Amino acid sequence: MPVRTSNPETLHETIGYSHLAVGTGNLVFVAGQVALDADGNVVGEGDLARQALQAYRNVAAALESADVPIEHVAKITTFVVDYRFDLLGPIAEARRAVFGHHAPASTLVGVQALARPEYLIEVEAVAVTD
């Protein structure tokens, strides 16, 4: 497997992500994905849970188009408009629905706005292939 994740004992325990992802091979960068369907329509306008699921599914679809398994993702960054701690649950649930138990290195960033006012979340990823 081109990505090995770990959580050193010298760092705090994690929930749903890894402190470290080490990859060998070629890097694959997935541009920020938002809640647009294949026709360019916003999915779940005003509904963070639905938008999160669509954004993570779009990451998976981009990877699939390059024959890169989701388990090869080494790092994801999630940007959330007007982030509050109570939003973490729906975001984590959407991520688990797509990523399963795979826990790459991860960063969540609260932002004031994204490219369009309808967008509530954007997700980008870096994967490693053989």
N, C-alpha and C positions, 0 to 999 in steps of 0.2 A: 504494500500500500504506500502511495507516495506521500501521505500525510500521517504523522504520528503526533497525537496530542498528549499533553501531560499537565498535571497540577502538582508542582513541587510542594513538599511538606513544609517548606519555609514560607509559603504564602497561604492566605486564607482559603477556606473551602469554597468551592464555586457551586452555583446552581444553574445548569443549562448552558454553560460555556466552559472553555478550558483557558488556563493562563497562557499556555504555550502550544503552538502548532509548528512542527518542524516538517518541511517538505523537501523532497528531492525530485527533480524533474523540471518540466516546463510550467511556467505560470500562466494562469488563465484569469483575466480580469473581467468581471461582469459589471457593466455600467449600472448606475443606480436605477432600480426598478420601482415603479409606482403602481398604483391600482388601475392599470389600463388593461382592457381585454384585447384580444387579437385584432379587433376592429378599431381600436383606439378610443373606446368608450370608457369613461370612469366607472369603476365598479364600487358600489357602496358609498356613494357620496354622503359625507357626514357620519359614516359608520367606521370607526377605526378598526374594529375586529375584522370586518369584511375586507377593508382595504389592506390590512396587514396580510391576511391570507392570500389575497391576489398578488401582492408584491412578492411574497416569498414563493408563490407558485411561478411567478414570472422569472425569478432567479433560477428556479429548477428547470424551467423550460429553456432558458438560455443555455444552461449547462448541458442539458440533454441534446440540444442542437449540435453541440460539439462533442458528443459522446463522453461527457465528463460526469461520472457519478456524483451525487450529492455528498457522499462520504469523502470526496477529494477536496471539499471546501476547507481551506485553512483559516480564513478570516472573513467575518461579515461585519459590516457596519450598518446600523439601523438609525435613521434620522426620523424623529417624531416631532410634529408641530405641537407646540404648547405642552410638552411632556410634563406629566405628573406621575407620581409613584403608582397611583391606582390604575394607570393605563398599562402597567407592566404585565398584568395577568392576561389580557386579551392578546397582547403582542407575543408573549411566550407561548400561549396556546396555538396561535397561528404558526409560529416557527416550528413547534413540535409536530404539527400536522404535516409539515413539509419535510423537515429535517430529521424527524424521528428522534432517536437517541444520539445522533451525531452532534457533538458539541464542539464546534471549532472555536478558535479565539474570537472574541466578540466585543464590540463597542456599541453602546446605545447613546445617541446624542440628541438632546432636546434642542429644537431650532424654532426660530420665530415663524418662518415660512419656508415653503418649497417653491418649485418653479411655477406652479399654478395654484390658485387659492383652493381648488377642490382637493388637492393632494394633502393627506394627513400623515403619510409615512412614505419613506423611500429606503430601499435596501440595496447595498452593493456587496459584492463578494470577490474574494480571491481564492482560486483553487490551484491545485498542483496536479499535473498529469504525469504519467510514466514517460 
